[in-house]
Every structure is written in C-alpha cells, then in structure tokens.
C-alpha cells in the first residue's frame, strides 16, 4: 500500500471489514464507516495513522494505547459506551472495529446549531454521566471526555467513545514522564499540574463539555497550548449566558480542586433538576457565590432578566443562577406507526389512574371495572401477549434500584404470575383479575403496581412513547403535574422514567402520585412498563416499594 496516499476506500481488512467513507479525522488517526461482510452490518473502524510517521519507540507507545482502548471499553458493560467488536492487525498497525453510531458527535451538533438547548444538554450529560459511572465502577477512567467523544444517535441514544487514553486500574502507565494526553482545554486542573487523576477529573471534563454544548465555545481554549493550560489551572471560565438551569451545575463541576466538586450521585440529581427546567438547589453547596435574595428573584423573569415595572434591588456581586424557562425537550423521533397497539398485562397494587381515555386508558384504566375515570371503557385485547422468543437482557446496572434481588426482602414474597413474568410484592397483597387485567392490591385498589407488556412496540424508544402518553393524560387527569420524565437505562436497556401527580375524582378520590419505568427488553421490543401509584400523602413508602419491585422484576422467560 502506498502510505503517502493513505488507506483506500474499498480495502477489506481481516477478510471481512470493507472500508467505506471516512467519518472523522483527528491527530491520532481517522474513523471509517465499514461493512462487516460476515455479519452484514455497518461498523466503524478506527485507523491509527499517527503510527506511520513516528519513531519506533513512539509507535510502540501508540499501538499500546490502541490495545488499551480496546481493553478499557471491553471492561465496561453499558449501553452508553460504544462497543468494541474486534481488534485486528493490518499494515503492522492495530485497527479497532467498533459499534457504528448513526448520528453526529456533540461537537458537530453544537457547531451546526451554535449551541444546545440547556435541558437537552442536561439530558445528554445524564447519559454521559451514567456511562462514566459504569466505567469508574469497572476501574476505568476515561481521561478524554469532550464533545467530540460524545455521540448523539438519531434514536436519542447518547454514547461515549474513545477510551484510547483511559487509565485502567491495575495497568502500568503507557505515557512517558511529563507527557500530557487528552484535549488540553478539557483536562482537569489536577492533570495539568501533574497530579493523579480520579473520577472527579472525568466529572470536571464533563462540566467543560456541557459548557461547550450550551455556549458553543470551549471555556478555557486560548491562543496557544501554554495559555490554555494556564487558563485551566488558574482562571475561571467566562460566566455562561445560555446555560439556564445548567449554570450552577457547570460551575460546580468546574471547581479547581477535585474534593470541592460534587460526586457522581450528586451530579445526577442536579442534572435531573436541570433537565426538568429547575435550577438545582443542591448545586449551591458547590458554588462559591452569594445566594440571590428572594426579593431579587421576585423582580426577575423566568429568563433571569428584570421584570418591567418592578423595583430593582441591589444584585449580589456574584449571583447564583436565576431561574430558567422550562423549554421543551428536543423533538423525539417519529413513531414507527401512528397507533399504539398495547397488549396489556396488568399487575396492580393501587387505585385506578383516573381521567385517562382512549389510548391512554388502555394502560391507565380502572382495574375495578375496566372503565377509565374519564368515562370511557379501557380497551384491552382478549389474548395475553406472546412471550418473547429471545429473553430480554437483565444484566444489573450499578444503580442499586436496578439490580435484581436474589433474596426476597423480609415482608415480601415472590409471585410467579400465570402470564409468565415474576416479581416480588409485599405480604398481604392479593391478585385480582378483571378480564385480561391482573392486579395485586393490599387495600382494594388504593395502592397498586401495574405491569404492561407490548411484544411489538409502536415507538422507536420508551422515551418517545412516554411523551405520547403524557400528552393524552395531561389533558384528562385533573390537576396533572409532571414531576420528572426523562430517558434512562434499566437493566442495561434504553428506558424512560415518568413520575407525576394528579387529583383523582372517581374511585379513591384525592391527590395521587404515580411512577412508571418503561424499557425495551431487546433492541426493538418487547416493551415493558412497570407502574405503581398510591395516595400522595404516603408517597415515600410507595416510592420505596417501587424500587424494591424494580429490583425483583423478572421478565417472561428470564432468569433475572
């Protein structure tokens, strides 16, 4: 091969990977779209071009980094981390064959639009954080979190890639003394100073990445590498002007000292608040600024600007972030089909979710009589759904509430339902059946858990389905209020968590609180919806029971 011309498109590597067009280039190499002619799928192939033009000692180091990237990614089992399929040798260089992600990087998306809307940036940040927590749990530090390594799939998934300079717990370093690796303006200050990085270093890089996403520019990039490093270590970033509710989160993550930054769990809570359009109160503990007095907040609009006609009070020298308008999330992908063909199995330990009619009533109908509180009959099919031919993934995640329980907690018992699924319910909860609706309730329907299974989902992902359901229920449930609605990961699969309240006027009237975890068992289904509701005044108990139920859930034909 003529190295001066580079690798040619159409070249077949290892007898199976046919290179197509170049997807991206960097200082270390380039990434190709390729076709796996054995499994007939599109893959991405990373070519290490830097090794062609360096001394032998440097080439060995670069090759070691490539091998290390493959090992690092292989140690992490998480849907938010780009999967490494294969490592091959060609032209005396290693090549990495990876999962192909159909969508731009966050860097490209921000460059194209100018900036990312704050709530969407918070959603992206949550996915990256989840991937980082999985990596840290596997003993891997990413060490190069930046917008170019965050991939945005067209179906809404967010994936973290390029673990090429990751530090693996137990491995000796492959960098030479005094060498800095990574994108300088996204390096944490302790790394620039030569200190040992830790999980907090990746969180700092996440903060810089979120800043770039909402502001459209890097917070510390200067005219030279030296001035950039000086800015990272000694300067504060320019105050973000487009970050809205993300402002305090970014400020907290960009604290210069690692022990002054929030933990991953604290960051997750802050990002959830920001995604819902709320200024995270918890972030104030990490932001060295004066709190804005209530009188000042009352004189500001939802965008943080003064309200005309109000008396403007003295503003603090460094104010905490003002409230931000609750902007709508990014448009969801189109539904696979225009109708929701729910085949419902219901395990319920609660009262009727009132007010739902039509489509929404299929899932949120009255278990006591099959009629939604809005007055329309809940329409169910007369046959139970087919059990999936391939068992869904039930591999546990790092979050405690997602881990399947192996031992049934005291005061609970396992139910192997005739419909094929299994879960744990508190002692004293009884099974009720009404048509093809199956409920478990301790108190004649005041509280319940409800499981729905759709073997052939009509939506491309659970988040899009949840948004569709919310639109219907919000119009019909009296006093409906969303507490949270966001995409998440459950049992290593794409999911959506939805929590809301309303005031019931029919059966069991009064304020009620509900939560619903949806997820796909496999890439295209079946879709499971694990739902629970009860009176609002004992929500803490219901919420705790919901987490226990999630840990004990086993899908049909699953050994979970």
Protein Blocks (a to p, Z undefined) as FASTA:
>chain_A
ZZknopaehiagehlaccfddfbdcfkbccdddddfklopaddddddfklmmccfklmmm
mmmmmmmmmmmmmmpgcfkbccdfbdcdeehiacddddddedddfklmmmmnopacfklm
mmmmmmmmmmmmmmmmnopafklacfklpccdfkopacdehjllcccehiacfbdehiag
djfklccfklmnopacdfklmmmmmmmmmmmmmnopafkbcfbfklmmmmmmmmccdddf
klmmmmmmmmmmmpfblklpccfklmmmmmmmmmnopacfklmmmmccddddfklmmmpc
fkopacehiacddddfbacdddddddddddddddfblbdcddddddddbdddehiacjlm
mmmccfknopafkopacdddfbdcdddfbdcdfbdcfblklpccfbdcehiacdddfklp
acdddehiacddehjaccddfegolaccdddddfbdcbfbfklmmmmmmmmmmmmmghia
cfbdcdddeehiacdddddddddfkeoiajdddddddddfblnoccddddddddfklmmm
mmmmmmmmmmmpccehiaZZ
